[in-house]
Amino acid sequence: MMHGMSLRGTEAHRDDDALPALVRRAVGAARGHGFAYSCRPEQGRLLQVLAAGAPHGIAETGTGCGVGLAWLASGSRPGTRLISVERDAERARIEGYGPYDLLVLDGGGQAKGDGAADPARLLAPGGTVVIDDFTPATPWPPRFDGVPDQARLHWLEHPELRATELRLAADLSVIVGMRLPDDRDYVV
């Protein structure tokens, strides 16, 4: 099971004419820099759709050459704030700009289950988190290298979320979760 960046994601963007203009430019930059790990088109289309439902703020980790960010920007509403950061600890401090309507955790699956991205701090109630670059799991509990897949289970069983795994291709899945509203957010 994959727990890393999208393998050959840049290469998977083949029909440049069918891509949004921003995505086409970002894919060109990734190709020009020899960066192979861009999000795949299947992921990009999902991000584009989810961005349309995020009216205020979107954050992404794992910028790479900006292909995922371009998909998000192509789907977002005018005036929506988009923030994207890379692994550098100083640049990765996104908490001060949140909470976000949509948070995309990209850039390697192994670190995605370490608890650093806390939905209660980073997501608005009802906000969506996307954790990508998984290989679809069929057994329960899901396994990675012969043991329970802790990164995947962290998100699927997170007490702040309702989450599920979505299969985007035979070899690619993502976890999508919605932050549950706080008790004080319920209207009676």
C-alpha positions, 0 to 999 in steps of 0.5 A: 500500500502506498503511503507517499507522494503520488508516483508518476502524478505529473506524468499522468496529466497527459491531455493538457488541452482538457486541463484548466489553464492554471493546472496546465501551467503548473504541470508544465512547471513540474515537468520543467523541473523534473518533479514527478510527484504532482497530484494525479488528475483523479485527485485534482478533479476531486480537489476542484469539486471540494474547493467549490464548497469552501467559501472562506479558506483553503489550506494545502500542505505539500506544494511541490510545483503547485499542481494540487494548488492549481486544481484547488484554485481552479475550483475555488470561488472568487475571494476564497483565501488559498494557502499552500506550504511545503515541509519546512517547519517555518513555512508549515505554520498554517494554524494562524490563518485558519480555521479552514473550510478545506484542508488538503494534506499532501506530500507523503502519507507516513507523516499524516497520521502523527497528530500534527494536523489537528482538525479541531484547530485547523478546520471550521466546524463542518470543514473538510479534510482530504488526506491523499496518496493511499492505495485502496484498502479492502480488509478491516482493519486496513493494513500496511506492511503487515500491521494495522495501518495507523496513519489511515486509522488515525483519520478514519477513526478520528473523534473530531471527524466523520471520515471515509475512504474514497477510491479514485482509481484501482491504485489510488484512494483518499480519505475525506473527513468532515469536522463534526460541529461543536455542541455549541454549534447545534441549533435546536 
